[in-house]
Amino acid sequence: MSTPVAIIAGEPNSISSEIIFKSWKLKKEYIHKPYFIIGSFKLLNLQMKKLKYKIKIKKINKNFKTSDLKGRELPIYDIEYNQKKPFGKISIESNKYIFKCFDIALKFIKEKKIVGFINCPISKEHLFKNKYQGITEFLSNKSNKKNNEVMLIYNKKLSVSPITTHIPLNMVSKKINKNKIVKKVKTINNFYKKFLGKKPNIAILGLNPHNFSGLKKSEEKNIIEKAIKNLVKSGIKAKGPVSADSSFVVFKKYKFDVIVGMYHDQVLAPFKTLYNFDAINITLGLPYIRISPDHGVAVNILGKKISNPKSLIESIKFFNYIN
């Protein structure tokens, strides 16, 4: 029987529990590996009643077997957390709870109890303050793989990846270099070959509008073109620099599998316009696979039962590709 997947419950005061319950109720409609939740049994039960879902849940312990994850009951590895109301505000206590959940998931990875994990939405701003840019960087540091991490927003039709992630726009030019681009694109290429069985066609965007800065030493000439030449020499199907303003218009024509941008919103904004919730966030460069739904905590719709579980379902389904 295949190695299971863990789902970290995420920020307790968010839509995380709602998308977990919706995904579980729909589980017969998609093939998936056995999975379980890492989170507070008491709080999830409280939230389930508040949201008026009728789902049977059960506790599992650290000695669980894959056979324990079968059946109609949603298995939960209990993390102690005291919250009297089903939903409240993001706090220092909820942050501590989330870190506990991650610690358990990483422990299970080390013990080879799980093949990887999915974390439901968290608030990066509240959880990390200024210590980490996001989950991607946090996990690479915890796994002693700092600077190896790559954020891939994946969809079967098209994926995107930013060379820099959650940094101010005025820092991007200083944070990109040839070696960083080469290293990250090679990681993406290896991931596609290993898990998806294909050699991807990768478009690499320029930084400036129309790839033109008016300067003799532009980022396109000094950095990006040199990186692409290096990648092509190593046998990778890399094209560019592609003008960012037309890249999402022509990707079908040129059969691009991945568009690599220089900064977060350069690729994330048009991608989300095209695919909305039909995408997942995969962290590459770690000794395991970590995925999260490609959306945030959505506190504006908390408790309204209108959240879309599609991205979480796609996250679960993706693990079918792994062992």
N, C-alpha and C positions, 0 to 999 in steps of 0.2 A: 504493500500500500504506500502511496506517495507521502512524502514529508509534508506536514501541514504548514499553514500560513497563519501568522498572528495579526490581529487588527488592534492597534492601539486606539483606545476610545477617544483620544484627543481632548480638546478643551471641553470640560463638562458643561460650561454655560454657552453652548453653541448649538448648531444643528447636527452635530456629530452623532448623537444618540438617535435622532430621527432618521438619518440616512442609513444607520446600522439596522434599525428595525425594518425599514422599507426594503433594504437589500435582502435581509433574511426572509421576509415574506415572499420575495420574488425568486428565491434561490432555485426553485424547481425549473425556472425558465432559462437557466444558464448552467453550463457545466463548470464545475470549480473543484479545486482541491479542498480537502477538509480544512476548516479554519475555526478559530476561536477568538474571543475578545479579551484583551488585557484592559481591565478597568474596574471600577467600583461596582460590585454586585448590587449593593444596597441602593446606590444612586441610580443605576440603570433601571432597576426595578421601579423606583419612584418615578423616573422620567417616563417609563413605559405606561404606567397608570395615568400620569398626567396627560400624555398624548393619546390615551385610549387605544393602545394596541394590545391585542391579546396574543402574546407570545410566551411560550414556556421557556424558562431559562434555568440553567443549572451551573453549579460551581464545579470547577476542576482544580486539582492540586498540581504541585510541581512534578509529580510522578505520573502525569497523565500519559495515556497511550493514544495512538491514532484512533483506535476503536472507540475510545471515550467521546470522540467528536462526532460520532454518527448519531442519527436519530432526529427527532423533531424539536429537541430542546436546544436552545442557543447556548453553547458552552462559554463560560466566563471564568477567566483566571482572576481572582479577586484581589484588588489593590485597595487597601484600607483608605477611606477618605470620608470625612464627616461633613456633610452638607445637608442641612435640614430641609431646605426647599428644593424642588426638582430643578429649578433654574434660578440663578442669581447673577452676580457680576463677576467678571474675570478678576482674580485676586492673587496675592502672593501664595495663598494656600492652594489655589487651583494650579498654579505654576509648579509647586512642589509635587503635587499629585501627578502631573504630566511627566515630570522628570523621573519619578518612580516607575511609571509605565514604560518609559524608554529603557531604563536600566534593566528591567525584567526582560524586555524583548531582546536586548543585546546579550543578556545572560543566556537566554534560550538559543540564540544564534551560536554562541560560543560552545554550548553543549550539544549543538546540532539537533535540537529538538524541532526547529522550524527551518524552512528553506529561505525565508525572508519575512518581511513584515510590511504592513500598510499602516500608516498613521492617518487617522481622521484629522480634520482641520484643527489647527492651533493658531493663536495670534502671535506671530513672530515678534511684533513690537512689544507686547507685554511679557512674553516668555524670556526673550534674550536680552532685552534692553539694548545696550550697545556692544555686548560681548561677541555675538555672532550675527552674520548677515541673515542667516536663516537655517532651516533644518538641514539643508544640504551641507553647509559648512560645519554645523554642529556635529553631525554624524561622522564626517570625514575626520574631524579632530578626535572624536571618541574612539574611532577605529584606527588611529595612528596612520591615516591616509591623507593628511593635510595637503592641500593643493593638488590632489588627484581627482577631486570631485568634479562631476559634470552634471548639470541640470538638463534633462531631456524631457520636453513636453511631447508626449507620444500620441499619435493617432495613426491608424492603419494607412490612411491616405497621405498624410504629411506629418512630419515631426519638426520641432524647432528647438534650438539650443542657443542660449546667450553665453558669450565668452566671459562677460562680467555679469554678476547677478544683481544683488540689492545694494547698489552704491549710487551716490549722487551723479547726475549726468556730467557735471563738470570734472569728474575724476576718471571718466571712461578712457580718454585718450592716453592718460598716464598709466593705466592698468592693463592695456593690451600690448602684447609683444609677439614676435614670431614664434618663440618656443611655446608659449601658452596656447596659441591657436593650434599649432601642430599637435601638441600633446592631447588637447581636448578632442580634436577631430579624430585622432587615432583611437581614442577611447570609444567614441561613438561608432566608428567603423568596426572595431572589434566586437562591440556589443551586438550590432546588427548581424555580423557573421556567426557569432556564437549562439545567440538566442532566436534569431529570426531567419537564419539560413540564407542570407542574401548579402551581396556586396552593395552597399547603398550609394546612390548618386547624391552627392552633397554640394549644395550651393553655399558659398561663403560670401557674405555681404560686405560691402565697403562701409566705412563709418560716416562719411560726409554725403550731403545731398548730391545725387548723380555721380558719386565717387569723385567729386571735385572740390578741392578746398581753396584753390588759388595760391597755394603755397608751394614752394619748390620741394620741400620735405613733407609731403602729405603722408598720412597714415596708410593710405592705399599703396603707394609706391614703396615706402620704407619698411612697412610691416606686413600688410596683408598679401600683396603679390608674392613676396618672398616666401611666406608661409605656404601659399598654394603651390608654388613650384616645388617646394620640399615635399609636400604631401603627394603630388603627382609622381615625383621620382620614386616614392616608396610604394607606388602601386595603388594609391587611393583615388577614387573617382571624385576629385574635388574640382569645382568650377568657380570662376570668379576673378576679381571681385564683381559681384552682381549688384546692380543698383537696387537699393532697398525699396525705393518707391514702386518698382514694377515687379519685384520678386514674387509676390503672392498672386500676381496676375498671370505670370508665365510659368509657374512651377509645373503645371500639368503638361504644357507643351514640351518642356525639357525633361519631364519625368523625374523631377527632384524628389527624393525620399526625405531629405532633411534640409532645412534652411538654418544655417548658423549665422547669428547676428553678433554684433559687437557689444550690445547692451540689452538689458531686460525687455524694455517696452518696444524696442525696434522689431522684435519678432513676436512677443507675447500679445501685443495689442491687435495686430491683424489676424493672428492665429485664433484668438478667442472670438473675434468677429466672425470668422469662418465656421468654427466648430463648437463654440459655446461650452457645454458640459461634456462633450464627447472627446475627452482627452484625459490623460493621466500624467502625473509628474513622477518621473523615475530618476533616482540618484544613481549615476554610474560612477565607477572608480572605487567602489567599496568591495569588501570581500563577500558581500551578500547583496541581494536585491531589495531595495527599499522603494516603495511607491506611496504616493498620496493622491487623493482626489485633487483635481486642478481647480480648486476654488477655496474660498476662505471660510471663516466661522459664521458669517451671515447672521449676526445678532439682530439685524433689522427684521428678520422673519422667524425669529426664535419662537417655538411653540405654536406656529400657525399651520403646521402640517402641509406646507406647500413647497418644501425643499425637493430638489431633484437628486435622486440617488444614482443617476447614471454613471457619474465619474467613479464612485466607489465600486459599483458593480463591474465596470471596465477594469478597475484596479485588481479586483479579485480574479476576474477572468484571465488577466494577463499571465498569472502564475501557472496557467495550463501549459505555457511554453517551457517551463522550467522543470527538469527531471521528471 
